[in-house]
């Protein structure tokens, strides 16, 4: 049963305005993303990390010597799109590129001490941001939401 059908059966909800978009998962995911993204940016400030940059640094910290190709695959982005992200992290002194022995075309990425510290600080802020935005949900709700989102992502894997 759609949201519209449920509302039409509830006389108290008769004044609630709905539209066809409310029944679409993609629309609701996008609206939720816009809210999460805006708060993420407010949380980390203008000099903070964009979500993609934060995600890249997170994986570089967790997987020392990850190659750019591996990182792009884990992030689900084109390798060419990753170059600007890695350049930004390198310019800020958070990441260094190292040659991979035996293949000069491949570069491994390693977080610097400053990069690890910046990541830990940003991660704490991001966790607080998510806790605030999801505070109206129970831990089980959050677990269910993450499970459902992962199921959607499995389509690409």
N, C-alpha and C positions, 0 to 999 in steps of 0.2 A: 504494500500500500504506500502510495506516495505521501509526502508531507502535505500536499494540497488536499488529498483525499481525507487524511486524518483531520486536518483543520476544518474541512467542510462538515465533518460529523460532530464536531465539538462546538456547541452554540456559544460558549464563552470565548472561543477563538475566532468568532466570525469577523471581528473588526481587525484581525491581523491580516496585513496585506502580504500576499505571496505572489510569486511569479514562477514561470517555468524553470528559471535558472536554479531555484532553490532545490530542485530535485536532481540536479546534476552534481556528481562527485567532483568533477574537474573544477567547476565553478567554486564550490565550497573549499576545495584544496587551495585554489588560487587566492581566494579571499583570506583564508587562514594564513597563507604564506605572506601576503602583504602585511598583515598585522604583526606576525612574528618577525619579519624582516625589518620593519620600521622600528620596532622596539629593540631589536638586535643592534641596529645602527645607533639608536639613542644610548643604549647601554655601553657600547664600546667607544662612543664619541667619534668626532670627526677624524681624529688621528688613529683611531682603532682599526680593526680588521674588517674588511667586507666578509660576508659569509664564506665565499669561495677561498679567500686568502686564509681565513681562520682554519677552514677544513684542510687545506693543503699543509699548513704548518702543523696541524694536529697529527696528520699521518707521517710527516717527515720526522717529527719528534718520536713518534711511536715505532717507526720503522727506519732506523738509521741505515744509511746507504741505499735507500730506495731509489730506483732509477726514475727518470722523468716519465718513461713509458708506463712503468708500473703505477706510478702516482696518478697519471692521467686515467688509467684504467680503473683504479680504485675510486676515483672521483666521478667517473662516468662522463668525462669531457674529452675533447679532442686534444691530442698532444700539442698541437699548435696553439691552442687556447691556454695551455698551461705555462707557456714560455713567459708571458707577461706577469703571471702570478709569481713564478719563481724569481724573475727579475726584480720584482717589487720586494720580495722577502730578502733577496740578496743585497739590494741597495740599502735596506734598513739594518743590515748586519745580522739578520736572524738565521740565514741559511748560507751554506757554502756548497759549491759544486766541486766534486772530485772526479777525476778521470777513473774509469773502470779499467783495471789491468786487462790487457788482451783485446780491448775494443775501444779505440780512441773516440769513436763516434758516440759512445754512451757515457752519460754523466750520472754519477750517484749523488744524492742530496743528503746533507747532514745538517742538523740544527746546531747552531752555535750556542754557547752558554747564554748569550743575550736572547737568542731565539727561544730557548727552553724556558727562561724566566718570563719572557713576554707571553708565551703560550700558557703557562700556568696561571698567570694573572688574568689573561683573557678568558681562560676556561672557567675560572671561578666566577667571573662576571656573567658569562654565558649561562652557566648553571643557575645562578640567581635569577637571571632574566627568564629562563624557562620555568623555573619554580613559581615565579610571580605570575606569568601568563597562564600557567596550567593549575593555579591554586584552587580553582573551582572544580577540579576533577579529583577523583579519588586515585590513589596509587594504582588500583586495578584498571581504572579508566585509561590512565596514561599507558600502562602496559598493553592494554587492548589496542589503543591507538597506534602505538609503535609496531605492534604485531601486524596490524592491518596495512600500515604504510610499507612495512617490509615485504608483505605479500605482493603489493603492487610493484615494488622494485624488483622482485624476483623475475618478473616478466623479461627484464633486460638482461639478466644474468645467464 
